[in-house]
Amino acid sequence: MKLWQKIGKHFTRKTLIGVVIGGAGGYLYYYYVGCNSGSCPITSNPWASVLWGAIIGLIWTVK
């Protein structure tokens, strides 16, 4: 069995949509609420905010 087929079994459209929405939410949180001083490790970096948002979206859709 190919790797993509194994991944496809567990990674559904619902999961992909959750990750995308979570990532977008993470970016919006960075943009509107984020930390300007740089002392906040997650919200001062847009990549970290998107990553954490995507992880939350993934967890939310898997349950």
Residue, then its C-alpha position, 0 to 999 in steps of 0.5 A: m500500500k502506498l504512503w498516500q493511500k495510507i494517509g488518505k484513509h485518515f485525512t478526510r475532507k472534514t479534517l482538511i477543512g478543520v486545519v484550514i479554518g484553524g490556520a485562518g483563525g490563528y492568523l486572524y488572531y495574530y493580526y487582530v490580537g497579536c503581541n507587538s512587543g515580541s515577548c509573546p512566543i506564539t502571537s508575535n509570530p504569524w507562522a506560529s499562530v497559524l500553526w497553533g490554529a491549524i493544530i487546534g482545528l485538527i484536534w477539533t475535527v478529529k474528536 
